[in-house]
Amino acid sequence: MAQSTPRVWLITGSSSGFGRAMTEEVLRNGEIAVATLRKPSALDDLVAKYPRTQLLVLPLDVTNEAQVKYVFAQVKNAFGHIDVVYNNAGQVIYQELEGTPLDRARALMDVNFWGAVTVSFEAVRFFREENPKGYGGMLVQVSSLAATAGVPLLEFYNNTKAALDSFTEVLAQEVLPAWNIRVSN
């Protein structure tokens, strides 16, 4: 059942996979999607189908802190608040450990962990300081079962998700109940 006022969802990594699916689901349910991705043209089909009052597409590289802050400011300007941040942007490497160049493994950590942390911090700050007092919000982290056990050819990916799970667990414990912020993994 839809709410009387549509919720505003900020979704990272909207070009494919879970991010694209969540964007489509939010739109189908009559809510507002702020879809972020590195290449906005990947959502041209949705832009043609939905009005800007329901779908706002913004470029975002989650490893760029200034760009993360800019996107949140754009959402504030467009809609006044954010109800849900669906923190999904990520990459994967399928390769044996010894064959993976360390700069590629570091880049994966930058996106899957540090990028998610950057978005998380800005989401919590926004829910606490930009949304109406006591309004709060919900931060949903997209992780993976791969975080729970080592999987051959995916070990660097596994580690990024395990780190994100631990970070999310602690963040959920540190937000004060008065802020009305829910954190889910």
Backbone as a printed PyTorch tensor [residue, N CA C, xyz], in Angstrom:
tensor([[[  0.8450,  -1.1730,   0.0000],
         [  0.0000,   0.0000,   0.0000],
         [  0.8910,   1.2380,   0.0000]],

        [[  0.6290,   2.1660,  -0.8920],
         [  1.4440,   3.3720,  -1.0130],
         [  1.0950,   4.3700,   0.0930]],

        [[  2.0810,   5.1440,   0.4920],
         [  1.8690,   6.1950,   1.4780],
         [  1.1280,   7.3490,   0.8150]],

        [[  0.5090,   8.2350,   1.6370],
         [ -0.1960,   9.3770,   1.0650],
         [  0.7790,  10.3690,   0.4220]],

        [[  1.9630,  10.5010,   1.0090],
         [  3.0150,  11.3400,   0.4310],
         [  4.1260,  10.4220,  -0.0410]],

        [[  4.5000,  10.5120,  -1.3150],
         [  5.5510,   9.6000,  -1.7900],
         [  6.8840,   9.8410,  -1.0830]],

        [[  7.5650,   8.7590,  -0.7710],
         [  8.8820,   8.8620,  -0.1590],
         [  9.9130,   9.2330,  -1.2250]],

        [[ 10.9780,   9.8940,  -0.7670],
         [ 12.1030,  10.2480,  -1.6350],
         [ 13.2300,   9.2630,  -1.3510]],

        [[ 13.6350,   8.5500,  -2.4050],
         [ 14.7010,   7.5520,  -2.3270],
         [ 15.9140,   8.0760,  -3.0810]],

        [[ 17.0800,   8.0790,  -2.4440],
         [ 18.3430,   8.3470,  -3.1310],
         [ 19.0120,   6.9920,  -3.3140]],

        [[ 19.2540,   6.6150,  -4.5660],
         [ 19.7670,   5.2860,  -4.8910],
         [ 21.1080,   5.4320,  -5.5990]],

        [[ 22.1560,   4.8400,  -5.0310],
         [ 23.4650,   4.8700,  -5.6860],
         [ 23.6350,   3.6160,  -6.5400]],

        [[ 24.4330,   3.7290,  -7.5930],
         [ 24.6900,   2.5850,  -8.4570],
         [ 23.4570,   2.1410,  -9.2250]],

        [[ 22.7490,   3.0850,  -9.8090],
         [ 21.4600,   2.8110, -10.4510],
         [ 21.5490,   2.2950, -11.8800]],

        [[ 22.7420,   2.1280, -12.4130],
         [ 22.8540,   1.7630, -13.8220],
         [ 22.4600,   0.3240, -14.1180]],

        [[ 22.6170,  -0.5850, -13.1410],
         [ 22.3350,  -2.0010, -13.4040],
         [ 22.1030,  -2.7250, -12.0790]],

        [[ 21.7900,  -3.9940, -12.1730],
         [ 21.6680,  -4.8420, -10.9950],
         [ 20.6310,  -4.3580,  -9.9990]],

        [[ 20.9710,  -4.4860,  -8.7100],
         [ 20.0350,  -4.1110,  -7.6560],
         [ 19.6630,  -2.6320,  -7.7070]],

        [[ 20.6070,  -1.7720,  -8.0490],
         [ 20.3210,  -0.3430,  -8.1130],
         [ 19.2890,  -0.0110,  -9.1650]],

        [[ 19.4380,  -0.5830, -10.3410],
         [ 18.4690,  -0.3770, -11.4180],
         [ 17.1100,  -0.9630, -11.0190]],

        [[ 17.1260,  -2.1770, -10.4680],
         [ 15.8770,  -2.8330, -10.0590],
         [ 15.1570,  -2.0220,  -8.9810]],

        [[ 15.9040,  -1.4930,  -8.0130],
         [ 15.2790,  -0.7040,  -6.9510],
         [ 14.7150,   0.5980,  -7.5150]],

        [[ 15.4400,   1.2330,  -8.4260],
         [ 14.9420,   2.4520,  -9.0580],
         [ 13.6090,   2.1760,  -9.7490]],

        [[ 13.5440,   1.1020, -10.5130],
         [ 12.3070,   0.7490, -11.2190],
         [ 11.1760,   0.4370, -10.2560]],

        [[ 11.4760,  -0.2600,  -9.1630],
         [ 10.4560,  -0.6010,  -8.1630],
         [  9.9140,   0.6550,  -7.4740]],

        [[ 10.8030,   1.5500,  -7.1050],
         [ 10.3840,   2.8080,  -6.4740],
         [  9.4470,   3.5730,  -7.4120]],

        [[  9.8170,   3.6650,  -8.6690],
         [  8.9990,   4.3800,  -9.6430],
         [  7.6500,   3.6870,  -9.8470]],

        [[  7.6470,   2.3670,  -9.9680],
         [  6.3920,   1.6110, -10.1370],
         [  5.4410,   1.8470,  -8.9730]],

        [[  6.0110,   2.0310,  -7.7760],
         [  5.1910,   2.2510,  -6.5790],
         [  4.7570,   3.7020,  -6.3980]],

        [[  5.0820,   4.5570,  -7.3760],
         [  4.6350,   5.9490,  -7.3160],
         [  5.4440,   6.8200,  -6.3760]],

        [[  6.6190,   6.3350,  -5.9800],
         [  7.4670,   7.1300,  -5.1040],
         [  8.4920,   7.8900,  -5.9470]],

        [[  9.3450,   8.6530,  -5.2920],
         [ 10.3190,   9.4970,  -5.9850],
         [ 11.6830,   8.8460,  -5.9240]],

        [[ 12.3060,   8.6990,  -7.0950],
         [ 13.6400,   8.1050,  -7.1760],
         [ 14.6450,   9.1590,  -7.6090]],

        [[ 15.7030,   9.2940,  -6.8080],
         [ 16.8660,  10.0670,  -7.2200],
         [ 17.9120,   9.0070,  -7.5380]],

        [[ 18.0790,   8.7630,  -8.8340],
         [ 18.9600,   7.7040,  -9.3000],
         [ 20.3260,   8.2940,  -9.5940]],

        [[ 21.3470,   7.7540,  -8.9540],
         [ 22.7070,   8.2510,  -9.1670],
         [ 23.5600,   7.1480,  -9.7570]],

        [[ 24.4600,   7.5550, -10.6450],
         [ 25.3280,   6.6190, -11.3370],
         [ 26.4030,   7.4030, -12.0620]],

        [[ 27.4590,   6.7230, -12.4510],
         [ 28.5600,   7.4200, -13.1210],
         [ 28.1790,   7.8750, -14.5250]],

        [[ 27.3430,   7.1180, -15.2080],
         [ 26.9560,   7.4600, -16.5880],
         [ 25.4440,   7.5870, -16.6760]],

        [[ 24.9050,   8.7810, -16.4400],
         [ 23.4600,   8.9830, -16.4200],
         [ 22.7250,   8.5350, -17.6830]],

        [[ 23.3870,   8.5200, -18.8230],
         [ 22.7210,   8.1210, -20.0670],
         [ 22.2150,   6.6720, -20.0020]],

        [[ 22.7180,   5.8730, -19.0670],
         [ 22.2490,   4.4900, -18.9170],
         [ 20.7770,   4.4260, -18.5130]],

        [[ 20.2390,   5.5470, -18.0250],
         [ 18.8290,   5.5730, -17.6020],
         [ 17.9600,   6.4090, -18.5340]],

        [[ 18.4280,   6.6680, -19.7400],
         [ 17.6540,   7.4800, -20.6880],
         [ 16.2580,   6.9170, -20.9200]],

        [[ 16.1050,   5.5980, -20.9180],
         [ 14.7800,   4.9970, -21.1200],
         [ 13.8230,   5.3670, -19.9910]],

        [[ 14.3090,   5.4100, -18.7620],
         [ 13.4520,   5.7900, -17.6330],
         [ 13.1670,   7.2910, -17.6280]],

        [[ 14.1660,   8.0790, -17.9940],
         [ 13.9890,   9.5380, -18.0680],
         [ 12.8890,   9.8800, -19.0700]],

        [[ 12.8070,   9.1350, -20.1630],
         [ 11.7780,   9.3730, -21.1810],
         [ 10.3860,   8.9810, -20.6800]],

        [[ 10.3290,   8.1080, -19.7090],
         [  9.0570,   7.5560, -19.2330],
         [  8.4730,   8.2830, -18.0140]],

        [[  9.3370,   8.8850, -17.1760],
         [  8.8850,   9.4810, -15.9170],
         [  9.2020,  10.9690, -15.8630]],

        [[  8.3130,  11.7560, -15.2260],
         [  8.5880,  13.1980, -15.0910],
         [  9.7050,  13.4550, -14.0820]],

        [[ 10.3440,  14.6040, -14.2020],
         [ 11.4350,  14.9830, -13.2970],
         [ 10.9650,  15.0910, -11.8460]],

        [[  9.6670,  15.2820, -11.6480],
         [  9.1210,  15.3350, -10.2890],
         [  9.0800,  13.9600,  -9.6380]],

        [[  9.2650,  12.8950, -10.4370],
         [  9.2980,  11.5490,  -9.8840],
         [ 10.6530,  10.8760, -10.0520]],

        [[ 11.4150,  11.2990, -11.0630],
         [ 12.7340,  10.7040, -11.3110],
         [ 13.7440,  11.8060, -11.5880]],

        [[ 14.7260,  11.8930, -10.7290],
         [ 15.8440,  12.8110, -10.9170],
         [ 17.0940,  11.9560, -11.0610]],

        [[ 17.7900,  12.1070, -12.1810],
         [ 19.0000,  11.3390, -12.4410],
         [ 20.1920,  12.2770, -12.3020]],

        [[ 21.1450,  11.8850, -11.4480],
         [ 22.3200,  12.7130, -11.1900],
         [ 23.5960,  11.8840, -11.3300]],

        [[ 24.6340,  12.4840, -11.9080],
         [ 25.9110,  11.7710, -11.9730],
         [ 26.5360,  11.6810, -10.5860]],

        [[ 27.1220,  10.5190, -10.2910],
         [ 27.7790,  10.3570,  -8.9970],
         [ 28.8370,   9.2760,  -9.0680]],

        [[ 30.0360,   9.6590,  -8.6610],
         [ 31.1170,   8.7180,  -8.3880],
         [ 31.2610,   8.7290,  -6.8740]],

        [[ 30.8950,   7.6310,  -6.2150],
         [ 30.8710,   7.6080,  -4.7460],
         [ 32.2460,   7.7770,  -4.1220]],

        [[ 33.3110,   7.6670,  -4.9120],
         [ 34.6470,   7.8740,  -4.3650],
         [ 35.0100,   9.3510,  -4.3120]],

        [[ 34.1450,  10.2220,  -4.8050],
         [ 34.3770,  11.6600,  -4.8310],
         [ 33.5030,  12.3150,  -3.7610]],

        [[ 34.1010,  12.6490,  -2.6190],
         [ 33.3490,  13.1800,  -1.4840],
         [ 32.6000,  14.4650,  -1.8240]],

        [[ 33.2230,  15.3530,  -2.5810],
         [ 32.5580,  16.6010,  -2.9630],
         [ 31.3270,  16.3130,  -3.8150]],

        [[ 31.4270,  15.3390,  -4.6930],
         [ 30.2850,  14.9840,  -5.5370],
         [ 29.1640,  14.3610,  -4.7060]],

        [[ 29.5050,  13.5590,  -3.7130],
         [ 28.4960,  12.9790,  -2.8230],
         [ 27.7360,  14.1050,  -2.1270]],

        [[ 28.4490,  15.0630,  -1.5590],
         [ 27.8120,  16.1810,  -0.8630],
         [ 26.9400,  16.9970,  -1.8270]],

        [[ 27.4170,  17.2020,  -3.0450],
         [ 26.6690,  17.9490,  -4.0530],
         [ 25.3430,  17.2510,  -4.3860]],

        [[ 25.3780,  15.9340,  -4.5380],
         [ 24.1570,  15.1870,  -4.8450],
         [ 23.1310,  15.3450,  -3.7270]],

        [[ 23.5530,  15.2030,  -2.4840],
         [ 22.6200,  15.3790,  -1.3680],
         [ 22.0390,  16.7920,  -1.3700]],

        [[ 22.8480,  17.7900,  -1.6650],
         [ 22.3590,  19.1720,  -1.7380],
         [ 21.3370,  19.3260,  -2.8680]],

        [[ 21.5840,  18.6630,  -3.9980],
         [ 20.6460,  18.7200,  -5.1210],
         [ 19.2970,  18.1060,  -4.7400]],

        [[ 19.3300,  17.0230,  -3.9850],
         [ 18.0790,  16.3880,  -3.5440],
         [ 17.3350,  17.3210,  -2.5940]],

        [[ 18.0520,  17.9600,  -1.6980],
         [ 17.4280,  18.9260,  -0.7760],
         [ 16.7550,  20.0420,  -1.5710]],

        [[ 17.4510,  20.5690,  -2.5810],
         [ 16.8840,  21.6360,  -3.4040],
         [ 15.6500,  21.1750,  -4.1740]],

        [[ 15.6730,  19.9550,  -4.6710],
         [ 14.5830,  19.4510,  -5.5060],
         [ 13.3710,  18.9870,  -4.6950]],

        [[ 13.6110,  18.3150,  -3.5600],
         [ 12.5080,  17.6690,  -2.8500],
         [ 12.3890,  18.0440,  -1.3750]],

        [[ 13.3980,  18.7160,  -0.8190],
         [ 13.3280,  19.1880,   0.5590],
         [ 13.7510,  18.1920,   1.6200]],

        [[ 13.7350,  16.9310,   1.2980],
         [ 14.1110,  15.9060,   2.2860],
         [ 14.4650,  14.6110,   1.5530]],

        [[ 14.9880,  13.6570,   2.3160],
         [ 15.2430,  12.3050,   1.8240],
         [ 14.6980,  11.3380,   2.8690]],

        [[ 13.9470,  10.3430,   2.4010],
         [ 13.4180,   9.3260,   3.3080],
         [ 14.3270,   8.1090,   3.4070]],

        [[ 14.8500,   7.6620,   2.2490],
         [ 15.6430,   6.4270,   2.1970],
         [ 16.8670,   6.6550,   1.3250]],

        [[ 18.0270,   6.2290,   1.8280],
         [ 19.2350,   6.1620,   1.0090],
         [ 19.5300,   4.6800,   0.8050]],

        [[ 19.4770,   4.2560,  -0.4550],
         [ 19.7650,   2.8770,  -0.8380],
         [ 21.1920,   2.8680,  -1.3720]],

        [[ 22.1340,   2.5030,  -0.4950],
         [ 23.5650,   2.6210,  -0.7410],
         [ 24.0690,   1.3580,  -1.4340]],

        [[ 24.0750,   1.3890,  -2.7550],
         [ 24.2550,   0.1960,  -3.5500],
         [ 25.4780,   0.2030,  -4.4670]],

        [[ 26.0340,   1.3510,  -4.7830],
         [ 27.1180,   1.4150,  -5.7720],
         [ 28.2330,   0.4420,  -5.4100]],

        [[ 28.7060,  -0.2840,  -6.4060],
         [ 29.7710,  -1.2340,  -6.1410],
         [ 30.3070,  -1.8590,  -7.4190]],

        [[ 31.4270,  -2.5270,  -7.2460],
         [ 32.0800,  -3.2310,  -8.3480],
         [ 32.5050,  -4.6020,  -7.8520]],

        [[ 32.9170,  -5.4460,  -8.7850],
         [ 33.4040,  -6.7740,  -8.4280],
         [ 34.6090,  -7.1060,  -9.3110]],

        [[ 35.5200,  -7.8930,  -8.7700],
         [ 36.6530,  -8.4380,  -9.5320],
         [ 36.5580,  -9.9490,  -9.4190]],

        [[ 36.5790, -10.6400, -10.5370],
         [ 36.6690, -12.1030, -10.5540],
         [ 38.0850, -12.4510, -10.9870]],

        [[ 38.9260, -12.7600, -10.0250],
         [ 40.3150, -13.0710, -10.3760],
         [ 40.9970, -13.7270,  -9.1830]],

        [[ 41.9550, -14.5990,  -9.4780],
         [ 42.7410, -15.2020,  -8.4030],
         [ 43.4820, -14.1080,  -7.6490]],

        [[ 43.6660, -14.3280,  -6.3600],
         [ 44.3230, -13.3290,  -5.5180],
         [ 45.6650, -12.8710,  -6.0870]],

        [[ 46.5600, -13.8190,  -6.3670],
         [ 47.9010, -13.4530,  -6.8170],
         [ 47.9140, -12.7780,  -8.1780]],

        [[ 46.8750, -12.9840,  -8.9560],
         [ 46.8040, -12.3690, -10.2770],
         [ 46.1660, -11.0030, -10.2870]],

        [[ 45.6690, -10.5660,  -9.1270],
         [ 44.9820,  -9.2790,  -9.0500],
         [ 45.9860,  -8.1670,  -8.7520]],

        [[ 46.1330,  -7.2030,  -9.6510],
         [ 47.0250,  -6.0740,  -9.3640],
         [ 46.5350,  -5.3290,  -8.1140]],

        [[ 47.4600,  -4.9580,  -7.2450],
         [ 47.0760,  -4.3010,  -5.9980],
         [ 46.3560,  -2.9740,  -6.2330]],

        [[ 46.7090,  -2.2490,  -7.2850],
         [ 46.0020,  -0.9880,  -7.5320],
         [ 44.5370,  -1.2580,  -7.8770]],

        [[ 44.2510,  -2.3760,  -8.5340],
         [ 42.8630,  -2.7440,  -8.8500],
         [ 42.1210,  -3.1440,  -7.5800]],

        [[ 42.7870,  -3.8790,  -6.6810],
         [ 42.1800,  -4.2720,  -5.4050],
         [ 41.9010,  -3.0340,  -4.5490]],

        [[ 42.8300,  -2.0900,  -4.5370],
         [ 42.6270,  -0.8380,  -3.7810],
         [ 41.4580,  -0.0380,  -4.3550]],

        [[ 41.3570,   0.0100,  -5.6670],
         [ 40.2600,   0.7360,  -6.3150],
         [ 38.9100,   0.1020,  -5.9500]],

        [[ 38.8850,  -1.2170,  -5.8570],
         [ 37.6660,  -1.9140,  -5.4530],
         [ 37.2770,  -1.5290,  -4.0320]],

        [[ 38.2550,  -1.4780,  -3.1350],
         [ 37.9950,  -1.0590,  -1.7550],
         [ 37.5200,   0.3890,  -1.7120]],

        [[ 38.0770,   1.2330,  -2.5690],
         [ 37.6590,   2.6410,  -2.6090],
         [ 36.1850,   2.7740,  -2.9600]],

        [[ 35.7110,   1.9860,  -3.8950],
         [ 34.3000,   2.0600,  -4.2920],
         [ 33.4150,   1.3420,  -3.2820]],

        [[ 33.6750,   0.0630,  -3.0550],
         [ 32.7630,  -0.7740,  -2.2750],
         [ 32.7490,  -0.4700,  -0.7820]],

        [[ 33.8770,  -0.0200,  -0.2500],
         [ 33.9090,   0.3050,   1.1770],
         [ 33.9410,   1.8080,   1.3960]],

        [[ 35.0090,   2.4760,   0.9720],
         [ 35.1430,   3.9100,   1.2640],
         [ 34.0410,   4.7380,   0.6010]],

        [[ 33.6230,   4.3620,  -0.6000],
         [ 32.5070,   5.0630,  -1.2430],
         [ 31.2240,   4.9000,  -0.4410]],

        [[ 30.9590,   3.6700,   0.0080],
         [ 29.7710,   3.4150,   0.8270],
         [ 29.8430,   4.1600,   2.1610]],

        [[ 31.0320,   4.2290,   2.7440],
         [ 31.2130,   4.9710,   4.0000],
         [ 30.9290,   6.4580,   3.7750]],

        [[ 31.4450,   7.0020,   2.6970],
         [ 31.2290,   8.4230,   2.3880],
         [ 29.7440,   8.7210,   2.2440]],

        [[ 29.0330,   7.8890,   1.5020],
         [ 27.5840,   8.0750,   1.3310],
         [ 26.8710,   7.9070,   2.6700]],

        [[ 27.2900,   6.9280,   3.4630],
         [ 26.6670,   6.6800,   4.7730],
         [ 26.7990,   7.8810,   5.6910]],

        [[ 28.0090,   8.4280,   5.7820],
         [ 28.2160,   9.5890,   6.6490],
         [ 27.3580,  10.7710,   6.2070]],

        [[ 27.2770,  10.9970,   4.9030],
         [ 26.4760,  12.1170,   4.4140],
         [ 24.9890,  11.8470,   4.6290]],

        [[ 24.5620,  10.5900,   4.4960],
         [ 23.1610,  10.2440,   4.7400],
         [ 22.7870,  10.5070,   6.1970]],

        [[ 23.6030,  10.0300,   7.1180],
         [ 23.3140,  10.2370,   8.5430],
         [ 23.3040,  11.7290,   8.8700]],

        [[ 24.2850,  12.4720,   8.3540],
         [ 24.3090,  13.9170,   8.5920],
         [ 23.0480,  14.5630,   8.0290]],

        [[ 22.6690,  14.1960,   6.8250],
         [ 21.4890,  14.7700,   6.1780],
         [ 20.2250,  14.4440,   6.9740]],

        [[ 20.0480,  13.1750,   7.3470],
         [ 18.8640,  12.7820,   8.1120],
         [ 18.7650,  13.5630,   9.4210]],

        [[ 19.8880,  13.8040,  10.0470],
         [ 19.9330,  14.4760,  11.3440],
         [ 19.8100,  15.9930,  11.2250]],

        [[ 20.4730,  16.5900,  10.2020],
         [ 20.5950,  18.0470,  10.1390],
         [ 19.7800,  18.7240,   9.0440]],

        [[ 19.4590,  18.0250,   7.9770],
         [ 18.7560,  18.6510,   6.8530],
         [ 17.2700,  18.2910,   6.8200]],

        [[ 16.9380,  17.0440,   7.1410],
         [ 15.5300,  16.6750,   7.2210],
         [ 14.8910,  17.4230,   8.3890]],

        [[ 13.5750,  17.5960,   8.3740],
         [ 12.9320,  18.2430,   9.5250],
         [ 13.3100,  17.5350,  10.8260]],

        [[ 13.3920,  18.3010,  11.9100],
         [ 13.8120,  17.7610,  13.2130],
         [ 12.9660,  16.5490,  13.5980]],

        [[ 13.6640,  15.4440,  13.9240],
         [ 13.0010,  14.2170,  14.3370],
         [ 12.4870,  13.3550,  13.1930]],

        [[ 12.5810,  13.8470,  11.9710],
         [ 12.0850,  13.1250,  10.7920],
         [ 12.9120,  11.8770,  10.5310]],

        [[ 14.2340,  12.0000,  10.6680],
         [ 15.1290,  10.8660,  10.4930],
         [ 15.2090,  10.3900,   9.0670]],

        [[ 15.3180,   9.0810,   8.9020],
         [ 15.4390,   8.4720,   7.5890],
         [ 15.9530,   7.0570,   7.7260]],

        [[ 16.0790,   6.3930,   6.5830],
         [ 16.5690,   5.0150,   6.5860],
         [ 17.7390,   4.8680,   5.6190]],

        [[ 18.8110,   4.2910,   6.1160],
         [ 19.9930,   3.9780,   5.3150],
         [ 20.0130,   2.4720,   5.1000]],

        [[ 19.9470,   2.0650,   3.8360],
         [ 19.9980,   0.6490,   3.4850],
         [ 21.3180,   0.3880,   2.7730]],

        [[ 22.1600,  -0.4480,   3.3850],
         [ 23.4380,  -0.8290,   2.7810],
         [ 23.2340,  -2.1120,   1.9860]],

        [[ 23.6920,  -2.1320,   0.7530],
         [ 23.6200,  -3.3510,  -0.0440],
         [ 24.9580,  -4.0660,   0.0990]],

        [[ 24.9010,  -5.2270,   0.7240],
         [ 26.1040,  -6.0220,   0.9510],
         [ 26.0210,  -7.2870,   0.1120]],

        [[ 26.5690,  -8.3790,   0.6130],
         [ 26.5990,  -9.6240,  -0.1400],
         [ 26.8220, -10.7870,   0.8110]],

        [[ 26.2730, -11.9360,   0.4500],
         [ 26.5870, -13.1540,   1.2040],
         [ 28.0700, -13.4640,   1.1320]],

        [[ 28.7390, -12.9520,   0.1110],
         [ 30.1830, -13.1600,  -0.0240],
         [ 30.9470, -12.5660,   1.1580]],

        [[ 30.3180, -11.6970,   1.9230],
         [ 30.9820, -11.1040,   3.0940],
         [ 31.1610, -12.1170,   4.2160]],

        [[ 30.4030, -13.1930,   4.1800],
         [ 30.4060, -14.1290,   5.3070],
         [ 31.4580, -15.2230,   5.2060]],

        [[ 31.9910, -15.4660,   4.0050],
         [ 32.9980, -16.5260,   3.8440],
         [ 33.8240, -16.2510,   2.5930]],

        [[ 35.0770, -16.6790,   2.6440],
         [ 35.9410, -16.5130,   1.4780],
         [ 35.4420, -17.3370,   0.2980]],

        [[ 35.4290, -16.7160,  -0.8680],
         [ 34.9930, -17.3870,  -2.0880],
         [ 36.1140, -17.2450,  -3.1160]],

        [[ 36.6220, -18.3570,  -3.6480],
         [ 37.6770, -18.2550,  -4.6570],
         [ 37.2730, -17.3280,  -5.7990]],

        [[ 38.2280, -16.5770,  -6.2880],
         [ 38.0940, -15.5970,  -7.3660],
         [ 37.3650, -14.3240,  -6.9420]],

        [[ 36.8470, -14.2780,  -5.7230],
         [ 36.1070, -13.1060,  -5.2430],
         [ 36.6720, -12.5370,  -3.9450]],

        [[ 37.8460, -12.9550,  -3.5300],
         [ 38.3130, -12.6180,  -2.1840],
         [ 38.4180, -11.1180,  -1.9270]],

        [[ 38.8960, -10.3450,  -2.8580],
         [ 38.9750,  -8.9020,  -2.5980],
         [ 37.5770,  -8.3020,  -2.4850]],

        [[ 36.6590,  -8.7520,  -3.3040],
         [ 35.2580,  -8.3280,  -3.1920],
         [ 34.6940,  -8.7420,  -1.8340]],

        [[ 34.9440, -10.0020,  -1.4390],
         [ 34.4790, -10.4920,  -0.1320],
         [ 34.9180,  -9.5390,   0.9850]],

        [[ 36.1950,  -9.1490,   0.9440],
         [ 36.7360,  -8.2960,   1.9990],
         [ 36.0880,  -6.9240,   2.0210]],

        [[ 35.7720,  -6.3730,   0.8530],
         [ 35.1200,  -5.0570,   0.8450],
         [ 33.7560,  -5.1350,   1.5070]],

        [[ 33.0370,  -6.2240,   1.2560],
         [ 31.6870,  -6.3780,   1.8160],
         [ 31.7310,  -6.7380,   3.2960]],

        [[ 32.7230,  -7.5190,   3.7070],
         [ 32.8790,  -7.8330,   5.1380],
         [ 33.1770,  -6.5560,   5.9200]],

        [[ 34.0370,  -5.7070,   5.3650],
         [ 34.3470,  -4.4290,   6.0200],
         [ 33.1030,  -3.5630,   6.1030]],

        [[ 32.3170,  -3.5250,   5.0320],
         [ 31.0840,  -2.7290,   5.0310],
         [ 30.0860,  -3.2630,   6.0580]],

        [[ 29.9720,  -4.5780,   6.1750],
         [ 29.0570,  -5.1550,   7.1660],
         [ 29.4390,  -4.7370,   8.5820]],

        [[ 30.7280,  -4.8120,   8.9040],
         [ 31.1990,  -4.4330,  10.2330],
         [ 30.9460,  -2.9510,  10.4880]],

        [[ 31.2850,  -2.1180,   9.5100],
         [ 31.0410,  -0.6800,   9.6140],
         [ 29.5560,  -0.3980,   9.8680]],

        [[ 28.6880,  -1.0710,   9.1210],
         [ 27.2430,  -0.8380,   9.2350],
         [ 26.7240,  -1.2550,  10.5970]],

        [[ 27.2240,  -2.3620,  11.1090],
         [ 26.8110,  -2.8330,  12.4340],
         [ 27.1410,  -1.7890,  13.5060]],

        [[ 28.3370,  -1.2400,  13.4370],
         [ 28.7430,  -0.2340,  14.4260],
         [ 27.9730,   1.0680,  14.2200]],

        [[ 27.8190,   1.4960,  12.9840],
         [ 27.0600,   2.7260,  12.7090],
         [ 25.6480,   2.6280,  13.2600]],

        [[ 24.9940,   1.4950,  13.0640],
         [ 23.6330,   1.3020,  13.5670],
         [ 23.5730,   1.4390,  15.0860]],

        [[ 24.6420,   1.0280,  15.7620],
         [ 24.6780,   1.1340,  17.2210],
         [ 24.9980,   2.5380,  17.6960]],

        [[ 25.6770,   3.3180,  16.8600],
         [ 26.1170,   4.6470,  17.2770],
         [ 25.1030,   5.7610,  17.0140]],

        [[ 24.1610,   5.5700,  16.0980],
         [ 23.1810,   6.6320,  15.8720],
         [ 22.2360,   6.6890,  17.0700]],

        [[ 21.9760,   7.8820,  17.5330],
         [ 21.1370,   8.0560,  18.7140],
         [ 19.6700,   7.8170,  18.3710]],

        [[ 18.9260,   7.1560,  19.2540],
         [ 17.5010,   6.8990,  18.9890],
         [ 16.7110,   8.1840,  18.6880]],

        [[ 17.0580,   9.2810,  19.3140],
         [ 16.3380,  10.5480,  19.1000],
         [ 16.4370,  11.0360,  17.6570]],

        [[ 17.4410,  10.5720,  16.9390],
         [ 17.6050,  11.0100,  15.5370],
         [ 16.6250,  10.3000,  14.6000]],

        [[ 16.0040,   9.2090,  15.0600],
         [ 15.0410,   8.4530,  14.2520],
         [ 15.6560,   7.9740,  12.9300]],

        [[ 16.8940,   7.5430,  12.9880],
         [ 17.6040,   7.0320,  11.8050],
         [ 17.7040,   5.5150,  11.9430]],

        [[ 17.2300,   4.8260,  10.9220],
         [ 17.3470,   3.3700,  10.8930],
         [ 18.4490,   2.9980,   9.9080]],

        [[ 19.2460,   2.0240,  10.2980],
         [ 20.3470,   1.5490,   9.4490],
         [ 20.1390,   0.0560,   9.2430]],

        [[ 20.1210,  -0.3530,   7.9860],
         [ 19.8750,  -1.7550,   7.6520],
         [ 20.9450,  -2.2410,   6.6790]],

        [[ 21.2970,  -3.4970,   6.8050],
         [ 22.3080,  -4.0950,   5.9240],
         [ 21.6630,  -5.1940,   5.1230]]])
